Structures are given as structure tokens and as C-alpha cells.
Amino acid sequence: QLACPLDLGCHSVWQHGFFSLTAVGAYNVGSVCLNFDKEVVTNKRWLDNIKPMRKGAQPYGPGTSYDRAYANGIALERGEECAYFKLGSTVVLVFEADDFEFTVQPGQKVRMGEQIGFLSSEQ
């Protein structure tokens, strides 16, 4: 049986191209919360609302995933927290920027608020 991690992905475009942030939580250890949309609740068991529970039923199903589009977008300031883990995990950040220079090394652990690089055009 495949155990899928808890994921929450946000994607958009910015001045340099595509941008994607995916919060990947370890299986069954917490939730990811969006600061700008309190209705999104991850790692929610839909069977908690079904009594009696069916033997062999899968704990995640209808009502446990979201697909949202924000017509006016979400404006965030540089360094502003947009989401958080109720129990820690990892973030996958994918973006386009021709003049981005990393200040971290592959495999290096990064903590919230630490700079990972800069746009050389802004130096």
C-alpha cells in the first residue's frame, strides 16, 4: 500500500516567470495552514464524520482536497509568512529567474527566514 505525504501546492507567475511553492508534510503528522485562506484544512480525516466507521475504509477521501483560484491573486511582501506547518516538514520551491544566485549549498538545511539567494540585478 502506498502512503502518500500531505501536500499543499501554490503556484503562480512573478516578474521573472513561473513560481511554485509546495509544502510537503510527512505522512499523518500534522497539517499545513495557509495564512491567507483559513478554510483550507489539510490532513483532515473525512471518516471522522462517518459513524459507524466502515472496516477497511480509506481515511482520506471526499472533502479532503482543495482546488482554489484567487481571482485577484495574493499579494505578499518579501519575507512574509504565507503558510506554516503545525508539525514541521519540508518545502519545495521551484521558480524561474535568469539572474538568481544561490547563497546556500545543495543539501544545506535552511530555517524559516534565512536567505537562500538573491537576484543579481537587484544588487
Protein Blocks (a to p, Z undefined) as FASTA:
>chain_A
ZZdddddddddddfkbccdddddddehibccddfklmkbcghiafklmpccddehiafbd
ehiaccdddfkopaddehiafbdcfbdcddddddddfkbccfbdehiacdehiafbdcfk
lZZ
